[in-house]
C-alpha cells in the first residue's frame, strides 16, 4: 500500500499589506518595496522559547508569497498595515523561513517591535 502524501496547507495573504523600508540611525530613508500582501500566522511555544533564549522577543509572525524571498534583509524595517483595524506598526525581522509545503509556497517572517522612534524622511513625519 502506498503512503498518502499530505496535502499542502493553503496560505492566504489577505490580512494586510507591508512596506519594506530602508532605515539607518533612526531615520526612514525610503520604501524599498510597497504594498506586499501578508497573512497573519500563529507561532508556537518552541519558536517563542527559541527566540527568548537568543535574546529576542517575538511580537508577530506573518506569511508572504515566495516570490518576495529576495526582498527581505535582516537590516530592513517592516511597516505593516492591517486591513481589519487599519492599525500600522514598525517591526524588525528576527527570522525568515521559506515554506515549500504550502500552497502557494510562502515565507514565514518572524517580527519583533522596534524600540527606536523613527523619523520618517519619506514625507517628514515621525513614526
N, C-alpha and C positions, 0 to 999 in steps of 0.2 A: 504494500500500500504506500502510495506517495504521500509525503508530508505536505500539508497545505501551506501555502505562503500567506503570511499575514498581509491583510490589506493595508495600504498606505493610509496614514492619518491625514484627513483633509485639513488643509490650512486655509484660513480666511484672513484677509488683510483689510478689514472693514471697521476697525476701532478708531482710527485716526490717521494723521499724517505726521511725518517727521521731516525736519530740515537738518542737514549735516552742516555744521558750522566750523569755520576756521577761527580759532581764538588763540591769543597769546597775551600773557601778562595782564589778564583781566579785561581784555578788550576783544569783543567780537568783531573780526575784520570783515568777513564776508560769508555768504552762503556758498558752500561747495556744491550741494545738491538740494533741490527743493521738492517738497510735496511727495515723498515716498510713503506709500500706504503701509500701515502696520497693523498687526493683530496683537492683542494682549495675551500673554501666556502666564500660566501658573508655575512658579518654581517650587521645587521640593525641598525637604529638610536637608538632604545631602548637599545640594547646591548652596543653600543658605549657610550651612555649617562650614563648608569648604571656603566660602568667601570670608566668613568670620575668622577662621584660623589664619587666613592670609592677610588679615587686617582690613578687609573691605566690608562694606555694608551694602546689601542688595536692596534696592527700592522697587525695582520693576524689571520684568523681562518681556521683550516684545519679539515678534517674528516679522521678517520682511522677505520679499521674494529673493530667490537665489541670484537673480540677475544683478543684484546690488552688492555682491560679495566683495568687489574691489572698491566700493565706495567708502567703506568704514575703516578708519585707522584708530588705534587706541588714543591718539592725541586729539581726535576730533571731539567736539561738543555736540550733543544731540538735543535738538529742540523738538518737543512733542506738542501736538495739539489734538486733544480728544474730541471726537465727533459728538459724543453724547453730552458732555458737560461744557465743551468749549475751553476747558482748562489747559493752560500751557505750562510746560516745565522744562528746565535745563538739566541735563544729565551727562555724566562721564561714562565711557564704555569700560566695563570691567572685563567682559568676556564675550567673544563672538564664536558661535558654534554652528557649523554647517549641518543641516538635517536633510539627508538624502532619502530618508524613508517616509517623507511626507509628500502629499500631492497638492499643489506643486512643491518641488524641493524649496527649502527655505533656509534662512539663517536665524538662529536664536541669538538675540543680543541682550546680555545682562547689563543693567544700568544701575548706577548709584547717583544720588543727588550731589550737586556740587555746592561747596561751601563758599565759593567765590562769588562776589557780587559783580557780575559782568557789566561793562559799559558797552552798549550796542552802537558801534560806529557805522552800522549799515544805514541808520537813519537818526543818529544822535539821541537815542533814548537809553535808559538804564533798565536792565532786565533782572 
